[in-house]
Amino acid sequence: PEPSSEEDELLNISEKTVSELLAKMKIEAKLSVSYGEADEDGHRPVCVELHGDDLSILIGHRAEILNALQYIVNLIVSKQLERWVQIVVDVEGYRSRREA
């Protein structure tokens, strides 16, 4: 199914928010933004995948930096949209490798 304009807005705001945070941190990365698999309630998280050279600085010890970045992105986007959204931020597939 085609994404609704509300879904498009969520993807765009998520991408813009992560891009702006990375720019402020002076970190260059390519972003891909999509919807993840729906949970048992039918909610699909937004997945923001970062790709680039030497992005391990964004992961940190036991993913502390990555989790903090994800938390901040969730707060900013949820506040802008005035509703809670779930955004998963990943660096070079780190989270998916850890879950495997």
C-alpha positions in Angstrom: 0.0 0.0 0.0 1.0 3.6 -0.7 2.1 5.6 2.4 -0.4 8.3 3.4 0.7 11.9 3.5 0.9 11.6 7.3 3.3 8.7 6.9 5.3 10.6 4.4 5.5 13.5 6.8 6.7 11.2 9.6 9.5 9.8 7.3 10.5 13.3 6.2 10.6 14.8 9.7 12.5 11.8 11.0 15.1 12.1 8.2 15.4 15.9 8.6 15.8 15.6 12.4 18.6 13.0 12.2 20.3 14.9 9.4 20.3 18.2 11.5 21.6 16.4 14.6 24.4 14.8 12.6 25.3 18.2 11.0 25.5 19.8 14.5 27.8 17.0 15.5 29.9 17.5 12.3 29.3 13.8 11.4 28.8 12.9 7.7 26.6 9.9 7.0 24.1 8.8 4.4 20.6 8.1 5.7 18.0 5.7 4.6 14.5 6.0 6.2 11.8 3.4 5.9 9.1 1.6 8.0 10.0 -1.5 10.0 7.9 -4.6 10.6 4.6 -4.0 12.4 4.4 -5.2 16.0 1.5 -7.2 17.4 -0.6 -4.0 17.7 0.0 -3.1 14.1 2.4 -0.2 14.9 5.3 0.2 12.5 8.4 1.9 13.7 10.4 4.3 11.5 13.8 2.9 10.9 16.6 5.3 10.2 19.8 3.6 9.0 23.0 5.5 8.9 25.9 4.6 6.5 29.3 6.1 6.2 33.0 5.9 7.2 34.0 5.5 10.8 30.5 5.9 12.4 31.5 3.7 15.4 31.7 7.0 17.3 27.8 7.0 17.1 27.5 3.6 18.7 29.7 3.9 21.8 30.2 1.4 24.6 27.3 -1.1 24.6 25.4 1.2 22.2 25.1 4.0 24.8 25.6 6.8 22.3 23.3 5.2 19.7 20.5 4.7 22.3 20.9 8.3 23.5 20.7 9.6 19.9 17.6 7.4 19.2 16.0 8.7 22.4 16.6 12.4 21.4 15.3 11.8 17.9 12.1 10.2 19.3 11.6 13.1 21.7 12.1 15.8 19.0 9.9 14.1 16.3 7.2 13.2 18.8 7.0 16.8 20.0 6.8 18.2 16.5 4.0 15.8 15.6 2.3 16.1 19.0 2.0 12.4 19.3 4.3 9.6 20.3 6.2 7.8 17.5 8.7 5.1 17.6 11.9 5.7 15.7 14.7 3.1 15.6 18.1 4.6 14.7 20.8 2.1 13.6 24.4 2.5 12.3 25.6 0.2 9.6 23.2 -2.6 10.7 24.6 -2.7 14.3 21.3 -3.4 16.0 20.3 -6.1 13.5 23.7 -7.8 13.9 23.3 -7.7 17.7 19.8 -9.2 17.6 20.9 -12.1 15.3 
